[in-house]
Amino acid sequence: MGLNMVVGVLSDAEDDDYTEMLRADFVAIAELLERAGAQQWTEPDLVEAEDTEFEMWGYSGLHAVRRLAVHLVANGRLPEPLHEAQRATDDPLLSKVYKTLPGGPPGPYDHLIHHSDCEGYYVPVDFTHVLVDKNAPGGYLGSSVRLLAETRRLAEALGLPEDLDPHSEEVFEATDAEEPAGQGWQRHGVESYVCLQLLRAAKLSIATGAAIALV
C-alpha cells in the first residue's frame, strides 16, 4: 500500500459514510482556519480534472524529498543520493527535525516537512505556519499555496524543470537507474518524480479550490 495525494476527494466518494466522514473533516478544518485568523474556505463538491490522484512513490518517496529539504536548510546544498539499502528516515538531520514541532519564524520548507506522511490535508489558503492541532485530521493542516512555493524552491535547487512530465521516459530512466547520475536533477531521480507530483497536486488544488488529501 502506497501514499497518494488526491485533489477533490468528494468527487470520488461513493460511500455515504465515507462522504460524511470527509465532510466532518472539512468542518473541523474550517474551524481551525477561523481560529487561526486565516481566510475562510469550503471544499467544492466537484472537481473537473482528468488527473486528480498523484502517486508519491510510496511513503519512502515523500520522506526522501523531505530529506533533501532538510539538508538544504542545514547545509545549503543537496545531500548525496541515497544508496539502495538506505532509508531517508534514518538520516540524522531528518530524524532530528521530525522530533520537533514547527515554531518561531517559519522555515523555508515547513509545510512540506511538518505534516503527516499518511493522512490529513493541505488546503488552498495561504497561511504562514503549519497548523498543529489535535482537532486537525492527521494532526496537521498545511497550505497548498505554501506547499507549491516550497516545492518550487526545491525544484530550483534540483535544477528540475517544473513542466516536466513525471511519467515521461526521461523521469522513468532517472528513477530506475542502478547508479545515480553524476549531476543534474537525474542524480535524485525518485525525489524529482515526487517533487513533480507535489507541484501538480498543489497547482490543481489552488486552481480548483479543493484540498489535497493524503490517502
Backbone torsions as a table, in degrees:
resi	resn	phi	psi	omega
1	MET	NA	129.7	-176.9
2	GLY	-115.3	177.7	-179.3
3	LEU	-97.4	132.5	173.5
4	ASN	-126.2	155.1	169.1
5	MET	-111.8	128.3	-175.7
6	VAL	-119.3	131.0	176.1
7	VAL	-107.4	121.1	-179.1
8	GLY	88.5	50.0	-175.6
9	VAL	-63.3	-27.3	-179.4
10	LEU	-65.7	-31.4	-177.5
11	SER	-69.0	-22.9	-179.3
12	ASP	-102.6	-4.1	-176.5
13	ALA	-77.8	113.3	-178.2
14	GLU	-101.9	-21.0	-179.1
15	ASP	-91.5	132.2	-176.8
16	ASP	-63.4	-39.4	179.9
17	ASP	-65.3	-39.8	178.8
18	TYR	-67.3	-41.1	177.7
19	THR	-61.0	-41.7	178.9
20	GLU	-63.8	-38.8	178.0
21	MET	-64.5	-42.8	178.8
22	LEU	-62.3	-43.5	-179.4
23	ARG	-65.1	-34.4	175.8
24	ALA	-65.5	-38.4	175.7
25	ASP	-59.6	-44.1	-176.2
26	PHE	-71.0	-30.5	173.5
27	VAL	-65.2	-44.5	178.3
28	ALA	-61.8	-40.2	179.3
29	ILE	-65.0	-43.4	179.1
30	ALA	-60.1	-38.3	178.3
31	GLU	-68.0	-39.4	177.2
32	LEU	-62.8	-44.0	179.9
33	LEU	-63.3	-40.3	179.6
34	GLU	-64.2	-44.6	179.9
35	ARG	-64.6	-30.5	-179.5
36	ALA	-83.0	-4.8	-178.8
37	GLY	74.0	22.8	-179.0
38	ALA	-91.0	172.0	179.7
39	GLN	-61.8	142.0	176.6
40	GLN	-67.9	149.0	-177.6
41	TRP	-152.6	143.0	171.7
42	THR	-134.1	143.5	179.8
43	GLU	-74.4	128.2	176.6
44	PRO	-70.0	153.9	-178.8
45	ASP	-76.5	-25.3	-174.6
46	LEU	-140.5	135.3	174.8
47	VAL	-119.3	116.8	179.7
48	GLU	-93.8	101.1	-180.0
49	ALA	-156.3	148.2	-179.9
50	GLU	-70.5	-42.7	-177.3
51	ASP	-119.7	116.9	179.4
52	THR	-122.1	0.7	-179.0
53	GLU	-122.0	131.7	-173.0
54	PHE	-128.7	115.2	-179.5
55	GLU	-74.7	141.2	-176.3
56	MET	-106.5	15.9	-176.0
57	TRP	60.8	45.4	-178.7
58	GLY	69.9	-175.9	178.1
59	TYR	-67.9	-32.6	-177.2
60	SER	-64.2	-32.4	-179.3
61	GLY	-65.0	-42.8	178.9
62	LEU	-65.9	-40.6	178.3
63	HIS	-65.8	-35.0	178.6
64	ALA	-63.9	-40.1	177.3
65	VAL	-65.6	-43.1	178.8
66	ARG	-62.2	-35.0	177.7
67	ARG	-60.7	-42.5	178.0
68	LEU	-60.3	-44.6	-177.6
69	ALA	-63.2	-42.5	-179.7
70	VAL	-62.3	-41.8	179.6
71	HIS	-68.8	-35.9	176.8
72	LEU	-62.3	-39.9	178.7
73	VAL	-67.5	-45.0	-173.9
74	ALA	-78.2	-37.7	-171.0
75	ASN	-119.6	-11.2	-179.0
76	GLY	75.7	13.1	180.0
77	ARG	-152.5	161.4	178.4
78	LEU	-73.9	146.0	177.0
79	PRO	-77.7	171.2	173.4
80	GLU	-65.6	149.6	178.4
81	PRO	-59.6	150.1	176.2
82	LEU	-69.1	141.4	171.6
83	HIS	-81.4	165.9	-174.3
84	GLU	-57.0	-37.2	-176.5
85	ALA	-85.8	-6.4	-177.7
86	GLN	-88.3	148.0	173.5
87	ARG	-116.1	139.4	-179.2
88	ALA	-59.5	-36.2	-177.2
89	THR	-69.0	-13.3	175.8
90	ASP	-86.0	-6.7	179.1
91	ASP	-64.2	126.4	-176.6
92	PRO	-58.7	-38.9	-179.4
93	LEU	-67.1	-45.0	-179.5
94	LEU	-66.8	-42.0	179.1
95	SER	-59.9	-40.5	179.4
96	LYS	-64.7	-43.2	-179.4
97	VAL	-65.5	-38.5	179.9
98	TYR	-62.9	-23.1	-178.7
99	LYS	-86.2	-1.6	-179.8
100	THR	-116.7	156.5	176.0
101	LEU	-100.3	148.9	178.0
102	PRO	-64.0	141.1	-179.9
103	GLY	-167.9	171.3	-179.4
104	GLY	62.9	-151.6	176.6
105	PRO	-61.7	134.0	-179.2
106	PRO	-65.5	142.4	176.4
107	GLY	-82.0	172.0	-176.4
108	PRO	-72.8	-10.6	-178.3
109	TYR	-135.7	28.2	-174.6
110	ASP	-60.3	-43.3	-176.1
111	HIS	-71.5	-27.1	175.4
112	LEU	-74.7	-42.8	-170.9
113	ILE	-86.9	-47.2	-172.7
114	HIS	-90.5	79.6	-179.8
115	HIS	-161.4	155.8	175.4
116	SER	-59.9	151.3	177.0
117	ASP	-98.9	7.3	-175.6
118	CYS	-142.2	-11.2	-179.3
119	GLU	-158.1	172.8	179.9
120	GLY	100.9	-172.7	-170.3
121	TYR	-140.6	156.9	162.7
122	TYR	-118.0	132.1	-179.8
123	VAL	-113.5	150.0	-177.4
124	PRO	-78.5	58.0	177.1
125	VAL	-129.6	136.4	-177.2
126	ASP	-89.7	106.8	172.6
127	PHE	-134.6	148.0	-167.7
128	THR	-69.5	-56.4	-173.9
129	HIS	-95.4	142.5	169.9
130	VAL	-59.3	134.1	179.5
131	LEU	-87.7	113.9	178.8
132	VAL	-104.9	114.5	-173.1
133	ASP	-156.8	138.6	179.8
134	LYS	-63.9	-21.7	179.0
135	ASN	-85.9	-8.1	177.3
136	ALA	-79.1	131.8	175.6
137	PRO	-55.9	122.8	-176.2
138	GLY	83.4	-5.3	177.8
139	GLY	89.4	-14.4	-178.2
140	TYR	-134.7	147.1	171.1
141	LEU	-128.8	122.0	-179.6
142	GLY	-109.0	166.3	177.3
143	SER	-102.6	124.4	176.8
144	SER	-70.1	-22.4	174.5
145	VAL	-65.4	-47.5	178.2
146	ARG	-68.9	-37.6	179.1
147	LEU	-60.4	-40.5	178.7
148	LEU	-63.6	-45.8	-179.6
149	ALA	-63.1	-41.1	-178.4
150	GLU	-69.9	-39.9	-179.9
151	THR	-69.2	-34.8	174.8
152	ARG	-62.7	-38.8	178.0
153	ARG	-63.1	-40.6	179.1
154	LEU	-69.5	-40.7	178.2
155	ALA	-61.1	-38.5	178.2
156	GLU	-63.8	-40.5	178.4
157	ALA	-64.7	-33.3	178.6
158	LEU	-78.2	-17.9	-171.3
159	GLY	73.5	31.3	-174.0
160	LEU	-94.5	120.5	177.1
161	PRO	-63.9	126.6	-174.7
162	GLU	-64.8	-28.9	-176.7
163	ASP	-92.3	9.2	179.6
164	LEU	-69.3	135.2	179.2
165	ASP	-74.1	120.5	-178.8
166	PRO	-63.8	-18.0	-179.6
167	HIS	-100.9	14.6	179.6
168	SER	-75.5	161.7	178.6
169	GLU	-61.4	-35.9	-179.2
170	GLU	-62.0	-44.2	179.2
171	VAL	-70.9	-40.3	179.0
172	PHE	-59.5	-43.5	179.7
173	GLU	-62.5	-37.7	-179.8
174	ALA	-69.1	-39.1	-179.3
175	THR	-74.1	-25.5	-174.7
176	ASP	-97.8	-0.4	-176.0
177	ALA	-65.8	137.7	177.9
178	GLU	-70.9	-32.7	177.0
179	GLU	-124.7	139.5	-179.8
180	PRO	-65.6	149.7	177.7
181	ALA	-63.8	162.0	-177.7
182	GLY	-75.3	-24.8	-177.8
183	GLN	-160.1	172.4	177.4
184	GLY	78.6	179.0	-178.1
185	TRP	-62.5	-25.1	-179.4
186	GLN	-63.0	-18.4	178.6
187	ARG	-65.0	-27.2	177.8
188	HIS	-122.3	71.2	-171.8
189	GLY	-63.2	-50.5	-178.7
190	VAL	-64.0	-43.5	179.7
191	GLU	-62.2	-36.9	178.6
192	SER	-68.0	-40.0	176.5
193	TYR	-59.6	-48.0	-179.4
194	VAL	-64.6	-39.5	178.2
195	CYS	-59.3	-43.7	178.6
196	LEU	-64.5	-38.5	177.9
197	GLN	-66.9	-39.9	176.4
198	LEU	-61.8	-41.9	178.6
199	LEU	-60.8	-45.0	-178.4
200	ARG	-65.6	-42.5	-179.9
201	ALA	-64.9	-44.2	-178.9
202	ALA	-65.7	-40.0	178.5
203	LYS	-63.6	-43.0	-179.5
204	LEU	-66.6	-38.8	177.4
205	SER	-59.1	-46.3	-178.8
206	ILE	-68.1	-40.4	-177.8
207	ALA	-67.2	-35.2	-174.6
208	THR	-99.9	-18.0	-175.2
209	GLY	81.9	7.6	-178.8
210	ALA	-96.0	151.7	179.1
211	ALA	-74.5	156.6	165.8
212	ILE	-91.5	125.8	177.2
213	ALA	-108.5	134.1	173.7
214	LEU	-89.5	121.8	-177.1
215	VAL	-133.8	NA	NA
